[in-house]
Amino acid sequence: MSIFARLVDERFIAHRNRSTSLAGKAGALLAIVLFCYHLWVNGVWSWDLLAVAATVALVKVAVLAWYLIND
């Protein structure tokens, strides 16, 4: 058994997957909140923040569909 296999087990992978998922959700939520803030306060459509939020949503749906079809 290699040193890497001793340091990285199933629990490490599960924690990494959960933390990455949570970070993605937090980033998308922050982009949506900032987009709404800029729209509400300044009356400006912040297209970059909208693009980030839309990209996160599209990737999430695409991966969900991929796993649904291929599982």
C-alpha atoms as one frame of an Amber mdcrd trajectory, in Angstrom:
protein
   0.000   0.000   0.000   1.389   3.371  -0.974   1.828   6.316   1.360  -0.785
   8.254  -0.606  -3.354   5.481  -0.139  -2.740   5.529   3.622  -3.281   9.300
   3.825  -6.303   9.457   1.513  -9.185   7.147   2.279 -12.910   7.120   1.516
 -13.687   9.553   4.316 -11.235  12.095   2.889 -12.855  11.838  -0.544 -16.361
  12.155   0.944 -15.358  15.230   2.977 -13.708  16.787  -0.061 -16.833  16.210
  -2.184 -19.110  17.709   0.466 -16.893  20.741   1.037 -16.573  21.396  -2.698
 -20.330  21.139  -3.131 -20.940  23.519  -0.245 -18.365  25.972  -1.595 -20.047
  25.939  -5.012 -23.456  26.581  -3.488 -22.087  29.410  -1.351 -20.393  30.985
  -4.369 -23.569  30.802  -6.434 -25.632  32.261  -3.597 -23.146  35.098  -3.150
 -23.229  35.862  -6.889 -27.051  35.956  -6.846 -27.167  38.147  -3.731 -24.611
  40.576  -5.172 -26.493  40.655  -8.488 -29.753  41.475  -6.687 -28.000  44.090
  -4.545 -26.531  45.865  -7.562 -29.899  45.733  -9.313 -31.872  46.962  -6.289
 -29.518  49.681  -5.006 -27.832  50.947  -8.162 -30.360  49.874 -10.784 -27.517
  48.242 -12.736 -27.655  44.769 -14.262 -24.345  43.167 -13.312 -23.991  40.741
 -16.208 -20.805  39.158 -14.872 -22.469  38.115 -11.612 -25.503  36.853 -13.515
 -23.193  34.836 -15.772 -21.465  33.252 -12.761 -24.776  32.274 -11.151 -26.134
  30.927 -14.451 -22.959  28.930 -15.081 -23.147  27.296 -11.661 -26.812  26.428
 -12.219 -26.228  25.057 -15.728 -23.262  22.945 -14.660 -25.234  21.579 -11.712
 -28.172  20.582 -13.949 -25.890  19.171 -16.661 -23.976  16.983 -14.205 -27.219
  15.851 -12.596 -28.590  14.865 -16.021 -25.333  13.096 -16.913 -25.425  10.989
 -13.774 -29.129  10.293 -14.223 -28.604   9.051 -17.793 -25.364   7.122 -17.181
 -26.048   5.576 -13.811
